[in-house]
Amino acid sequence: MMADRPLIHDAVLRVRINSALIQNAADKAQRESMSLSDLVRQAIRNEVGLGQ
């Protein structure tokens, strides 16, 4: 978990996505002791160049 992570998120993201992809992501999140939401936020930060 990032130390500077905000405690409150102020937006909701709705997407259409393949259920197998969601399951794979949920499994990865669990292996890494993260929530699926945390994994998605981390992936977005990394994609836009804001990750560590």
All heavy atoms as TSV, in Angstrom:
chain	resi	resn	atom	element	x	y	z
A	1	MET	N	N	0.838	-1.172	0.000
A	1	MET	CA	C	0.000	0.000	0.000
A	1	MET	C	C	0.887	1.241	0.000
A	1	MET	O	O	1.890	1.290	0.685
A	1	MET	CB	C	-0.913	-0.028	1.227
A	1	MET	CG	C	-1.884	1.096	1.252
A	1	MET	SD	S	-3.010	1.169	2.682
A	1	MET	CE	C	-3.217	-0.499	3.159
A	2	MET	N	N	0.484	2.243	-0.733
A	2	MET	CA	C	1.265	3.475	-0.823
A	2	MET	C	C	1.018	4.327	0.418
A	2	MET	O	O	-0.103	4.479	0.872
A	2	MET	CB	C	0.859	4.253	-2.070
A	2	MET	CG	C	1.231	3.554	-3.356
A	2	MET	SD	S	0.655	4.423	-4.813
A	2	MET	CE	C	1.406	6.015	-4.605
A	3	ALA	N	N	2.068	4.910	0.965
A	3	ALA	CA	C	1.966	5.712	2.174
A	3	ALA	C	C	1.137	6.979	1.957
A	3	ALA	O	O	0.449	7.436	2.856
A	3	ALA	CB	C	3.354	6.077	2.665
A	4	ASP	N	N	1.187	7.557	0.764
A	4	ASP	CA	C	0.477	8.802	0.499
A	4	ASP	C	C	-0.906	8.576	-0.114
A	4	ASP	O	O	-1.494	9.492	-0.646
A	4	ASP	CB	C	1.312	9.702	-0.410
A	4	ASP	CG	C	1.582	9.072	-1.761
A	4	ASP	OD1	O	1.394	7.858	-1.903
A	4	ASP	OD2	O	1.991	9.809	-2.669
A	5	ARG	N	N	-1.412	7.373	-0.006
A	5	ARG	CA	C	-2.721	7.039	-0.573
A	5	ARG	C	C	-3.831	7.820	0.128
A	5	ARG	O	O	-3.893	7.863	1.349
A	5	ARG	CB	C	-2.961	5.544	-0.393
A	5	ARG	CG	C	-4.308	5.111	-0.857
A	5	ARG	CD	C	-4.489	3.637	-0.633
A	5	ARG	NE	N	-5.900	3.396	-0.553
A	5	ARG	CZ	C	-6.461	2.375	0.019
A	5	ARG	NH1	N	-5.734	1.457	0.566
A	5	ARG	NH2	N	-7.753	2.236	0.051
A	6	PRO	N	N	-4.715	8.438	-0.621
A	6	PRO	CA	C	-5.833	9.161	0.002
A	6	PRO	C	C	-6.729	8.207	0.781
A	6	PRO	O	O	-6.901	7.053	0.402
A	6	PRO	CB	C	-6.599	9.739	-1.185
A	6	PRO	CG	C	-5.721	9.593	-2.360
A	6	PRO	CD	C	-4.738	8.507	-2.066
A	7	LEU	N	N	-7.286	8.690	1.878
A	7	LEU	CA	C	-8.174	7.863	2.678
A	7	LEU	C	C	-9.580	7.826	2.100
A	7	LEU	O	O	-10.337	6.915	2.370
A	7	LEU	CB	C	-8.210	8.376	4.122
A	7	LEU	CG	C	-6.866	8.317	4.856
A	7	LEU	CD1	C	-7.013	8.918	6.242
A	7	LEU	CD2	C	-6.358	6.894	4.930
A	8	ILE	N	N	-9.933	8.829	1.299
A	8	ILE	CA	C	-11.279	8.902	0.729
A	8	ILE	C	C	-11.164	9.063	-0.781
A	8	ILE	O	O	-10.436	9.922	-1.272
A	8	ILE	CB	C	-12.071	10.087	1.315
A	8	ILE	CG1	C	-12.234	9.898	2.821
A	8	ILE	CG2	C	-13.410	10.229	0.633
A	8	ILE	CD1	C	-12.852	11.053	3.529
A	9	HIS	N	N	-11.889	8.257	-1.503
A	9	HIS	CA	C	-11.940	8.364	-2.961
A	9	HIS	C	C	-13.258	9.027	-3.316
A	9	HIS	O	O	-14.288	8.720	-2.738
A	9	HIS	CB	C	-11.813	6.981	-3.602
A	9	HIS	CG	C	-10.541	6.302	-3.200
A	9	HIS	ND1	N	-9.325	6.651	-3.715
A	9	HIS	CD2	C	-10.309	5.327	-2.290
A	9	HIS	CE1	C	-8.382	5.917	-3.162
A	9	HIS	NE2	N	-8.948	5.115	-2.292
A	10	ASP	N	N	-13.235	9.924	-4.278
A	10	ASP	CA	C	-14.416	10.734	-4.544
A	10	ASP	C	C	-15.082	10.481	-5.895
A	10	ASP	O	O	-15.922	11.254	-6.320
A	10	ASP	CB	C	-14.067	12.214	-4.407
A	10	ASP	CG	C	-13.018	12.654	-5.401
A	10	ASP	OD1	O	-12.566	11.830	-6.208
A	10	ASP	OD2	O	-12.636	13.836	-5.360
A	11	ALA	N	N	-14.731	9.396	-6.556
A	11	ALA	CA	C	-15.352	9.106	-7.849
A	11	ALA	C	C	-15.574	7.606	-7.997
A	11	ALA	O	O	-14.875	6.793	-7.398
A	11	ALA	CB	C	-14.470	9.609	-8.984
A	12	VAL	N	N	-16.560	7.272	-8.799
A	12	VAL	CA	C	-16.876	5.874	-9.089
A	12	VAL	C	C	-16.605	5.634	-10.564
A	12	VAL	O	O	-16.942	6.458	-11.415
A	12	VAL	CB	C	-18.365	5.566	-8.773
A	12	VAL	CG1	C	-18.725	4.162	-9.199
A	12	VAL	CG2	C	-18.636	5.775	-7.295
A	13	LEU	N	N	-15.982	4.509	-10.860
A	13	LEU	CA	C	-15.682	4.140	-12.239
A	13	LEU	C	C	-16.552	2.946	-12.612
A	13	LEU	O	O	-16.538	1.928	-11.924
A	13	LEU	CB	C	-14.199	3.762	-12.360
A	13	LEU	CG	C	-13.739	3.215	-13.708
A	13	LEU	CD1	C	-13.847	4.311	-14.771
A	13	LEU	CD2	C	-12.319	2.713	-13.596
A	14	ARG	N	N	-17.298	3.082	-13.685
A	14	ARG	CA	C	-18.115	1.970	-14.178
A	14	ARG	C	C	-17.593	1.572	-15.546
A	14	ARG	O	O	-17.448	2.419	-16.430
A	14	ARG	CB	C	-19.573	2.392	-14.284
A	14	ARG	CG	C	-20.202	2.646	-12.930
A	14	ARG	CD	C	-21.645	2.984	-13.056
A	14	ARG	NE	N	-22.327	1.843	-13.664
A	14	ARG	CZ	C	-23.620	1.785	-13.893
A	14	ARG	NH1	N	-24.383	2.811	-13.593
A	14	ARG	NH2	N	-24.155	0.730	-14.448
A	15	VAL	N	N	-17.289	0.288	-15.704
A	15	VAL	CA	C	-16.809	-0.219	-16.989
A	15	VAL	C	C	-17.478	-1.541	-17.297
A	15	VAL	O	O	-17.928	-2.251	-16.404
A	15	VAL	CB	C	-15.269	-0.411	-16.987
A	15	VAL	CG1	C	-14.557	0.908	-16.784
A	15	VAL	CG2	C	-14.847	-1.397	-15.935
A	16	ARG	N	N	-17.522	-1.872	-18.564
A	16	ARG	CA	C	-17.965	-3.198	-18.986
A	16	ARG	C	C	-16.707	-4.008	-19.211
A	16	ARG	O	O	-15.788	-3.555	-19.881
A	16	ARG	CB	C	-18.792	-3.091	-20.262
A	16	ARG	CG	C	-20.098	-2.363	-20.034
A	16	ARG	CD	C	-20.853	-2.233	-21.336
A	16	ARG	NE	N	-21.119	-3.529	-21.920
A	16	ARG	CZ	C	-22.330	-4.083	-22.010
A	16	ARG	NH1	N	-23.370	-3.440	-21.563
A	16	ARG	NH2	N	-22.481	-5.258	-22.563
A	17	ILE	N	N	-16.671	-5.201	-18.627
A	17	ILE	CA	C	-15.450	-5.995	-18.684
A	17	ILE	C	C	-15.794	-7.477	-18.637
A	17	ILE	O	O	-16.808	-7.877	-18.069
A	17	ILE	CB	C	-14.510	-5.589	-17.528
A	17	ILE	CG1	C	-13.111	-6.137	-17.721
A	17	ILE	CG2	C	-15.074	-5.960	-16.188
A	17	ILE	CD1	C	-12.085	-5.489	-16.821
A	18	ASN	N	N	-14.959	-8.280	-19.237
A	18	ASN	CA	C	-15.142	-9.720	-19.299
A	18	ASN	C	C	-15.061	-10.314	-17.894
A	18	ASN	O	O	-14.144	-10.005	-17.131
A	18	ASN	CB	C	-14.044	-10.289	-20.212
A	18	ASN	CG	C	-14.139	-11.774	-20.365
A	18	ASN	OD1	O	-13.777	-12.510	-19.455
A	18	ASN	ND2	N	-14.611	-12.209	-21.508
A	19	SER	N	N	-15.985	-11.204	-17.555
A	19	SER	CA	C	-16.021	-11.781	-16.205
A	19	SER	C	C	-14.777	-12.606	-15.886
A	19	SER	O	O	-14.330	-12.647	-14.735
A	19	SER	CB	C	-17.283	-12.622	-16.009
A	19	SER	OG	O	-17.307	-13.694	-16.926
A	20	ALA	N	N	-14.172	-13.244	-16.883
A	20	ALA	CA	C	-12.940	-14.009	-16.649
A	20	ALA	C	C	-11.794	-13.073	-16.275
A	20	ALA	O	O	-10.973	-13.401	-15.410
A	20	ALA	CB	C	-12.578	-14.833	-17.885
A	21	LEU	N	N	-11.745	-11.898	-16.902
A	21	LEU	CA	C	-10.714	-10.926	-16.575
A	21	LEU	C	C	-10.884	-10.424	-15.140
A	21	LEU	O	O	-9.905	-10.299	-14.393
A	21	LEU	CB	C	-10.759	-9.754	-17.562
A	21	LEU	CG	C	-9.705	-8.674	-17.387
A	21	LEU	CD1	C	-8.297	-9.245	-17.467
A	21	LEU	CD2	C	-9.899	-7.600	-18.426
A	22	ILE	N	N	-12.109	-10.169	-14.753
A	22	ILE	CA	C	-12.386	-9.744	-13.371
A	22	ILE	C	C	-11.942	-10.823	-12.392
A	22	ILE	O	O	-11.326	-10.531	-11.364
A	22	ILE	CB	C	-13.878	-9.439	-13.178
A	22	ILE	CG1	C	-14.249	-8.151	-13.894
A	22	ILE	CG2	C	-14.245	-9.347	-11.697
A	22	ILE	CD1	C	-13.654	-6.907	-13.275
A	23	GLN	N	N	-12.240	-12.079	-12.686
A	23	GLN	CA	C	-11.853	-13.166	-11.787
A	23	GLN	C	C	-10.334	-13.279	-11.676
A	23	GLN	O	O	-9.793	-13.461	-10.592
A	23	GLN	CB	C	-12.451	-14.501	-12.247
A	23	GLN	CG	C	-12.207	-15.623	-11.253
A	23	GLN	CD	C	-12.811	-15.325	-9.892
A	23	GLN	OE1	O	-13.996	-15.075	-9.774
A	23	GLN	NE2	N	-11.975	-15.336	-8.857
A	24	ASN	N	N	-9.645	-13.160	-12.812
A	24	ASN	CA	C	-8.181	-13.200	-12.789
A	24	ASN	C	C	-7.616	-12.046	-11.962
A	24	ASN	O	O	-6.668	-12.226	-11.190
A	24	ASN	CB	C	-7.609	-13.154	-14.201
A	24	ASN	CG	C	-7.826	-14.448	-14.948
A	24	ASN	OD1	O	-8.079	-15.488	-14.356
A	24	ASN	ND2	N	-7.757	-14.371	-16.264
A	25	ALA	N	N	-8.196	-10.865	-12.116
A	25	ALA	CA	C	-7.739	-9.708	-11.352
A	25	ALA	C	C	-8.033	-9.887	-9.863
A	25	ALA	O	O	-7.191	-9.565	-9.016
A	25	ALA	CB	C	-8.403	-8.434	-11.877
A	26	ALA	N	N	-9.192	-10.415	-9.532
A	26	ALA	CA	C	-9.541	-10.654	-8.132
A	26	ALA	C	C	-8.598	-11.674	-7.509
A	26	ALA	O	O	-8.169	-11.524	-6.354
A	26	ALA	CB	C	-10.988	-11.117	-8.024
A	27	ASP	N	N	-8.255	-12.700	-8.265
A	27	ASP	CA	C	-7.309	-13.715	-7.771
A	27	ASP	C	C	-5.936	-13.090	-7.523
A	27	ASP	O	O	-5.295	-13.361	-6.507
A	27	ASP	CB	C	-7.182	-14.867	-8.766
A	27	ASP	CG	C	-8.449	-15.699	-8.875
A	27	ASP	OD1	O	-9.334	-15.595	-7.995
A	27	ASP	OD2	O	-8.556	-16.464	-9.865
A	28	LYS	N	N	-5.487	-12.255	-8.453
A	28	LYS	CA	C	-4.190	-11.592	-8.285
A	28	LYS	C	C	-4.219	-10.679	-7.070
A	28	LYS	O	O	-3.270	-10.646	-6.276
A	28	LYS	CB	C	-3.816	-10.798	-9.535
A	28	LYS	CG	C	-2.494	-10.075	-9.370
A	28	LYS	CD	C	-2.053	-9.344	-10.616
A	28	LYS	CE	C	-0.715	-8.661	-10.342
A	28	LYS	NZ	N	-0.059	-8.242	-11.530
A	29	ALA	N	N	-5.286	-9.920	-6.921
A	29	ALA	CA	C	-5.413	-9.025	-5.770
A	29	ALA	C	C	-5.332	-9.819	-4.463
A	29	ALA	O	O	-4.624	-9.427	-3.538
A	29	ALA	CB	C	-6.726	-8.246	-5.848
A	30	GLN	N	N	-6.017	-10.943	-4.411
A	30	GLN	CA	C	-5.998	-11.764	-3.203
A	30	GLN	C	C	-4.593	-12.297	-2.923
A	30	GLN	O	O	-4.136	-12.279	-1.782
A	30	GLN	CB	C	-6.988	-12.914	-3.335
A	30	GLN	CG	C	-7.108	-13.740	-2.068
A	30	GLN	CD	C	-8.182	-14.794	-2.169
A	30	GLN	OE1	O	-8.608	-15.174	-3.261
A	30	GLN	NE2	N	-8.629	-15.272	-1.032
A	31	ARG	N	N	-3.902	-12.753	-3.968
A	31	ARG	CA	C	-2.534	-13.246	-3.787
A	31	ARG	C	C	-1.613	-12.162	-3.235
A	31	ARG	O	O	-0.670	-12.451	-2.510
A	31	ARG	CB	C	-1.956	-13.762	-5.113
A	31	ARG	CG	C	-2.479	-15.089	-5.564
A	31	ARG	CD	C	-1.672	-15.657	-6.718
A	31	ARG	NE	N	-1.519	-14.764	-7.851
A	31	ARG	CZ	C	-2.374	-14.645	-8.858
A	31	ARG	NH1	N	-3.468	-15.372	-8.885
A	31	ARG	NH2	N	-2.128	-13.810	-9.857
A	32	GLU	N	N	-1.881	-10.918	-3.621
A	32	GLU	CA	C	-1.048	-9.798	-3.196
A	32	GLU	C	C	-1.609	-9.094	-1.959
A	32	GLU	O	O	-1.166	-8.000	-1.609
A	32	GLU	CB	C	-0.880	-8.821	-4.353
A	32	GLU	CG	C	-0.139	-9.455	-5.524
A	32	GLU	CD	C	0.145	-8.491	-6.653
A	32	GLU	OE1	O	-0.048	-7.271	-6.487
A	32	GLU	OE2	O	0.575	-8.970	-7.718
A	33	SER	N	N	-2.599	-9.713	-1.312
A	33	SER	CA	C	-3.227	-9.153	-0.099
A	33	SER	C	C	-3.775	-7.754	-0.337
A	33	SER	O	O	-3.594	-6.840	0.475
A	33	SER	CB	C	-2.232	-9.144	1.066
A	33	SER	OG	O	-1.805	-10.447	1.353
A	34	MET	N	N	-4.441	-7.590	-1.471
A	34	MET	CA	C	-5.044	-6.307	-1.833
A	34	MET	C	C	-6.518	-6.540	-2.115
A	34	MET	O	O	-6.929	-7.655	-2.400
A	34	MET	CB	C	-4.416	-5.751	-3.122
A	34	MET	CG	C	-2.938	-5.535	-3.096
A	34	MET	SD	S	-2.303	-5.117	-4.738
A	34	MET	CE	C	-2.825	-3.426	-4.873
A	35	SER	N	N	-7.282	-5.462	-2.076
A	35	SER	CA	C	-8.651	-5.547	-2.568
A	35	SER	C	C	-8.612	-5.371	-4.089
A	35	SER	O	O	-7.627	-4.864	-4.646
A	35	SER	CB	C	-9.521	-4.455	-1.943
A	35	SER	OG	O	-9.138	-3.186	-2.429
A	36	LEU	N	N	-9.665	-5.773	-4.742
A	36	LEU	CA	C	-9.752	-5.573	-6.192
A	36	LEU	C	C	-9.712	-4.074	-6.514
A	36	LEU	O	O	-9.052	-3.656	-7.461
A	36	LEU	CB	C	-11.014	-6.224	-6.754
A	36	LEU	CG	C	-11.228	-6.119	-8.252
A	36	LEU	CD1	C	-10.044	-6.673	-9.030
A	36	LEU	CD2	C	-12.515	-6.831	-8.647
A	37	SER	N	N	-10.368	-3.264	-5.702
A	37	SER	CA	C	-10.338	-1.815	-5.904
A	37	SER	C	C	-8.919	-1.277	-5.819
A	37	SER	O	O	-8.513	-0.441	-6.633
A	37	SER	CB	C	-11.212	-1.109	-4.860
A	37	SER	OG	O	-12.564	-1.392	-5.076
A	38	ASP	N	N	-8.148	-1.738	-4.829
A	38	ASP	CA	C	-6.757	-1.296	-4.706
A	38	ASP	C	C	-5.941	-1.695	-5.923
A	38	ASP	O	O	-5.133	-0.914	-6.420
A	38	ASP	CB	C	-6.099	-1.872	-3.447
A	38	ASP	CG	C	-6.580	-1.214	-2.170
A	38	ASP	OD1	O	-7.056	-0.065	-2.227
A	38	ASP	OD2	O	-6.466	-1.864	-1.114
A	39	LEU	N	N	-6.144	-2.916	-6.409
A	39	LEU	CA	C	-5.419	-3.385	-7.584
A	39	LEU	C	C	-5.742	-2.521	-8.806
A	39	LEU	O	O	-4.847	-2.117	-9.547
A	39	LEU	CB	C	-5.747	-4.850	-7.875
A	39	LEU	CG	C	-5.015	-5.449	-9.066
A	39	LEU	CD1	C	-3.567	-5.768	-8.683
A	39	LEU	CD2	C	-5.716	-6.714	-9.540
A	40	VAL	N	N	-7.008	-2.190	-8.993
A	40	VAL	CA	C	-7.421	-1.362	-10.133
A	40	VAL	C	C	-6.831	0.035	-10.013
A	40	VAL	O	O	-6.297	0.580	-10.984
A	40	VAL	CB	C	-8.961	-1.322	-10.255
A	40	VAL	CG1	C	-9.407	-0.273	-11.269
A	40	VAL	CG2	C	-9.504	-2.691	-10.618
A	41	ARG	N	N	-6.896	0.628	-8.816
A	41	ARG	CA	C	-6.311	1.968	-8.634
A	41	ARG	C	C	-4.816	1.946	-8.917
A	41	ARG	O	O	-4.275	2.841	-9.564
A	41	ARG	CB	C	-6.591	2.483	-7.219
A	41	ARG	CG	C	-7.999	3.028	-7.044
A	41	ARG	CD	C	-8.155	3.760	-5.731
A	41	ARG	NE	N	-8.073	2.882	-4.581
A	41	ARG	CZ	C	-9.114	2.235	-4.052
A	41	ARG	NH1	N	-10.317	2.376	-4.573
A	41	ARG	NH2	N	-8.955	1.463	-2.995
A	42	GLN	N	N	-4.124	0.902	-8.435
A	42	GLN	CA	C	-2.686	0.781	-8.676
A	42	GLN	C	C	-2.399	0.662	-10.172
A	42	GLN	O	O	-1.485	1.310	-10.691
A	42	GLN	CB	C	-2.127	-0.433	-7.937
A	42	GLN	CG	C	-0.642	-0.625	-8.136
A	42	GLN	CD	C	-0.155	-1.881	-7.445
A	42	GLN	OE1	O	-0.627	-2.973	-7.743
A	42	GLN	NE2	N	0.773	-1.722	-6.510
A	43	ALA	N	N	-3.185	-0.137	-10.873
A	43	ALA	CA	C	-2.980	-0.312	-12.316
A	43	ALA	C	C	-3.188	1.003	-13.065
A	43	ALA	O	O	-2.417	1.338	-13.965
A	43	ALA	CB	C	-3.928	-1.391	-12.847
A	44	ILE	N	N	-4.197	1.757	-12.665
A	44	ILE	CA	C	-4.452	3.043	-13.329
A	44	ILE	C	C	-3.320	4.022	-13.033
A	44	ILE	O	O	-2.831	4.706	-13.936
A	44	ILE	CB	C	-5.821	3.619	-12.906
A	44	ILE	CG1	C	-6.941	2.740	-13.477
A	44	ILE	CG2	C	-5.969	5.071	-13.365
A	44	ILE	CD1	C	-8.322	3.067	-12.945
A	45	ARG	N	N	-2.875	4.093	-11.768
A	45	ARG	CA	C	-1.749	4.977	-11.434
A	45	ARG	C	C	-0.525	4.619	-12.254
A	45	ARG	O	O	0.165	5.495	-12.787
A	45	ARG	CB	C	-1.416	4.880	-9.943
A	45	ARG	CG	C	-2.311	5.681	-9.042
A	45	ARG	CD	C	-1.753	5.774	-7.629
A	45	ARG	NE	N	-1.497	4.482	-7.030
A	45	ARG	CZ	C	-2.370	3.787	-6.296
A	45	ARG	NH1	N	-3.575	4.284	-6.075
A	45	ARG	NH2	N	-2.050	2.629	-5.797
A	46	ASN	N	N	-0.235	3.328	-12.369
A	46	ASN	CA	C	0.930	2.896	-13.140
A	46	ASN	C	C	0.771	3.245	-14.622
A	46	ASN	O	O	1.741	3.630	-15.272
A	46	ASN	CB	C	1.166	1.393	-12.967
A	46	ASN	CG	C	1.640	1.041	-11.576
A	46	ASN	OD1	O	2.144	1.892	-10.845
A	46	ASN	ND2	N	1.482	-0.197	-11.200
A	47	GLU	N	N	-0.405	3.092	-15.147
A	47	GLU	CA	C	-0.655	3.360	-16.567
A	47	GLU	C	C	-0.473	4.842	-16.909
A	47	GLU	O	O	0.028	5.160	-17.978
A	47	GLU	CB	C	-2.073	2.907	-16.949
A	47	GLU	CG	C	-2.379	3.026	-18.413
A	47	GLU	CD	C	-1.526	2.127	-19.314
A	47	GLU	OE1	O	-1.047	1.079	-18.851
A	47	GLU	OE2	O	-1.340	2.510	-20.495
A	48	VAL	N	N	-0.853	5.705	-16.002
A	48	VAL	CA	C	-0.746	7.136	-16.292
A	48	VAL	C	C	0.538	7.754	-15.731
A	48	VAL	O	O	0.727	8.963	-15.789
A	48	VAL	CB	C	-1.988	7.934	-15.788
A	48	VAL	CG1	C	-3.231	7.468	-16.488
A	48	VAL	CG2	C	-2.122	7.852	-14.282
A	49	GLY	N	N	1.412	6.913	-15.203
A	49	GLY	CA	C	2.723	7.373	-14.760
A	49	GLY	C	C	2.763	7.958	-13.367
A	49	GLY	O	O	3.671	8.712	-13.042
A	50	LEU	N	N	1.791	7.605	-12.520
A	50	LEU	CA	C	1.767	8.123	-11.162
A	50	LEU	C	C	2.158	7.065	-10.132
A	50	LEU	O	O	2.140	7.345	-8.946
A	50	LEU	CB	C	0.381	8.677	-10.812
A	50	LEU	CG	C	-0.096	9.831	-11.683
A	50	LEU	CD1	C	-1.520	10.210	-11.306
A	50	LEU	CD2	C	0.814	11.023	-11.574
A	51	GLY	N	N	2.494	5.850	-10.578
A	51	GLY	CA	C	2.867	4.780	-9.661
A	51	GLY	C	C	4.290	4.937	-9.172
A	51	GLY	O	O	5.046	5.776	-9.644
A	52	GLN	N	N	4.631	4.109	-8.202
A	52	GLN	CA	C	5.996	4.159	-7.651
A	52	GLN	C	C	6.930	3.325	-8.462
A	52	GLN	O	O	6.628	2.379	-9.055
A	52	GLN	CB	C	6.013	3.666	-6.216
A	52	GLN	CG	C	5.308	4.630	-5.308
A	52	GLN	CD	C	5.421	4.191	-3.841
A	52	GLN	OE1	O	5.793	3.071	-3.528
A	52	GLN	NE2	N	5.092	5.094	-2.960
